[in-house]
Amino acid sequence: MNKLPETAPRRVVVAPDVVAKSFLVPACRTVLELWRDARIQLVVTRELLVIYLKVLRDLGIPDAQLHRWAVWFTAKDKSVFVSESDSGETSLREILHEAARLGNAERIVSTETSPDVDATWILVDDFLPDYSGHS
């Protein structure tokens, strides 16, 4: 029996607020579960990696666990890690957009609305219906 080819997971940039809130907010946790289950692929730049790890450290995550998170954030089968970026970005919004551009991400997923009209930016609750079959 021939197996149907699987489509590649959608590339997305996850804002740090989603990572932080994933410990308390079920919708944010679901986004990370989609990543864990290879239903989406994170685009991560060096700048974003530093921000993610700082957020996790501020939440009290121990160093050994931070190392595991860093491995996951950069794992080739889970993420698109872009080690080089323009690094001239000053705001988080610019860093997220630069990551999306460099990694060809379809969306930037956040719990906060974008300050301007932006077709790339999507709220977690608007992103999840595409994955309604996720358990």
Contacts in CASP RR format, 6 or more apart in sequence:
PFRMAT RR
TARGET T0000
AUTHOR 0000-0000-0000
METHOD contacts of the structure
MODEL  1
MNKLPETAPRRVVVAPDVVAKSFLVPACRTVLELWRDARIQLVVTRELLV
IYLKVLRDLGIPDAQLHRWAVWFTAKDKSVFVSESDSGETSLREILHEAA
RLGNAERIVSTETSPDVDATWILVDDFLPDYSGHS
8 41 0 8 1.000
9 38 0 8 1.000
9 39 0 8 1.000
9 40 0 8 1.000
9 41 0 8 1.000
10 40 0 8 1.000
10 41 0 8 1.000
10 106 0 8 1.000
10 107 0 8 1.000
11 40 0 8 1.000
11 41 0 8 1.000
11 42 0 8 1.000
11 43 0 8 1.000
11 80 0 8 1.000
11 103 0 8 1.000
11 104 0 8 1.000
11 105 0 8 1.000
11 106 0 8 1.000
12 40 0 8 1.000
12 41 0 8 1.000
12 42 0 8 1.000
12 43 0 8 1.000
12 105 0 8 1.000
12 106 0 8 1.000
12 107 0 8 1.000
12 108 0 8 1.000
12 109 0 8 1.000
12 127 0 8 1.000
13 42 0 8 1.000
13 43 0 8 1.000
13 44 0 8 1.000
13 48 0 8 1.000
13 96 0 8 1.000
13 99 0 8 1.000
13 100 0 8 1.000
13 105 0 8 1.000
13 107 0 8 1.000
13 108 0 8 1.000
13 109 0 8 1.000
14 31 0 8 1.000
14 32 0 8 1.000
14 35 0 8 1.000
14 42 0 8 1.000
14 108 0 8 1.000
14 109 0 8 1.000
14 110 0 8 1.000
15 92 0 8 1.000
15 96 0 8 1.000
15 108 0 8 1.000
15 109 0 8 1.000
15 110 0 8 1.000
15 111 0 8 1.000
15 112 0 8 1.000
16 48 0 8 1.000
16 51 0 8 1.000
16 52 0 8 1.000
16 55 0 8 1.000
16 92 0 8 1.000
17 28 0 8 1.000
17 110 0 8 1.000
17 111 0 8 1.000
17 112 0 8 1.000
18 28 0 8 1.000
18 31 0 8 1.000
18 32 0 8 1.000
18 109 0 8 1.000
18 110 0 8 1.000
18 111 0 8 1.000
18 124 0 8 1.000
19 28 0 8 1.000
19 32 0 8 1.000
19 52 0 8 1.000
19 55 0 8 1.000
19 56 0 8 1.000
20 55 0 8 1.000
20 56 0 8 1.000
20 59 0 8 1.000
21 28 0 8 1.000
21 111 0 8 1.000
22 28 0 8 1.000
22 29 0 8 1.000
22 31 0 8 1.000
22 32 0 8 1.000
23 29 0 8 1.000
23 59 0 8 1.000
25 111 0 8 1.000
25 124 0 8 1.000
27 124 0 8 1.000
27 125 0 8 1.000
27 128 0 8 1.000
28 111 0 8 1.000
28 124 0 8 1.000
30 128 0 8 1.000
30 131 0 8 1.000
30 134 0 8 1.000
31 40 0 8 1.000
31 109 0 8 1.000
31 124 0 8 1.000
31 127 0 8 1.000
31 128 0 8 1.000
33 134 0 8 1.000
34 40 0 8 1.000
34 131 0 8 1.000
34 134 0 8 1.000
35 41 0 8 1.000
35 42 0 8 1.000
35 78 0 8 1.000
35 79 0 8 1.000
36 78 0 8 1.000
37 134 0 8 1.000
38 77 0 8 1.000
38 78 0 8 1.000
39 131 0 8 1.000
39 134 0 8 1.000
40 131 0 8 1.000
41 78 0 8 1.000
41 79 0 8 1.000
41 80 0 8 1.000
42 73 0 8 1.000
42 78 0 8 1.000
42 79 0 8 1.000
42 80 0 8 1.000
43 79 0 8 1.000
43 80 0 8 1.000
43 82 0 8 1.000
43 99 0 8 1.000
43 100 0 8 1.000
43 102 0 8 1.000
43 103 0 8 1.000
43 104 0 8 1.000
43 105 0 8 1.000
44 52 0 8 1.000
44 73 0 8 1.000
44 74 0 8 1.000
44 79 0 8 1.000
44 80 0 8 1.000
44 81 0 8 1.000
44 82 0 8 1.000
44 99 0 8 1.000
45 81 0 8 1.000
45 82 0 8 1.000
45 83 0 8 1.000
45 85 0 8 1.000
45 95 0 8 1.000
45 98 0 8 1.000
45 99 0 8 1.000
45 102 0 8 1.000
46 82 0 8 1.000
46 83 0 8 1.000
46 84 0 8 1.000
46 85 0 8 1.000
46 87 0 8 1.000
47 85 0 8 1.000
47 87 0 8 1.000
47 89 0 8 1.000
47 95 0 8 1.000
47 98 0 8 1.000
47 99 0 8 1.000
48 95 0 8 1.000
48 96 0 8 1.000
48 99 0 8 1.000
49 70 0 8 1.000
49 73 0 8 1.000
49 74 0 8 1.000
49 81 0 8 1.000
51 92 0 8 1.000
51 95 0 8 1.000
52 69 0 8 1.000
52 73 0 8 1.000
53 66 0 8 1.000
53 69 0 8 1.000
53 70 0 8 1.000
56 65 0 8 1.000
56 66 0 8 1.000
56 69 0 8 1.000
57 66 0 8 1.000
61 69 0 8 1.000
72 78 0 8 1.000
72 79 0 8 1.000
73 79 0 8 1.000
73 81 0 8 1.000
74 81 0 8 1.000
80 103 0 8 1.000
80 104 0 8 1.000
80 105 0 8 1.000
82 99 0 8 1.000
82 102 0 8 1.000
82 103 0 8 1.000
85 98 0 8 1.000
85 99 0 8 1.000
85 102 0 8 1.000
86 98 0 8 1.000
88 94 0 8 1.000
89 95 0 8 1.000
89 97 0 8 1.000
89 98 0 8 1.000
93 114 0 8 1.000
93 115 0 8 1.000
96 108 0 8 1.000
96 110 0 8 1.000
97 108 0 8 1.000
97 120 0 8 1.000
99 105 0 8 1.000
99 108 0 8 1.000
100 107 0 8 1.000
100 108 0 8 1.000
100 120 0 8 1.000
105 120 0 8 1.000
106 120 0 8 1.000
107 120 0 8 1.000
107 121 0 8 1.000
107 122 0 8 1.000
107 127 0 8 1.000
108 114 0 8 1.000
108 118 0 8 1.000
108 120 0 8 1.000
108 121 0 8 1.000
108 122 0 8 1.000
109 122 0 8 1.000
109 123 0 8 1.000
109 124 0 8 1.000
109 127 0 8 1.000
110 121 0 8 1.000
110 122 0 8 1.000
110 123 0 8 1.000
110 124 0 8 1.000
111 123 0 8 1.000
111 124 0 8 1.000
112 123 0 8 1.000
113 121 0 8 1.000
113 123 0 8 1.000
114 121 0 8 1.000
128 134 0 8 1.000
END
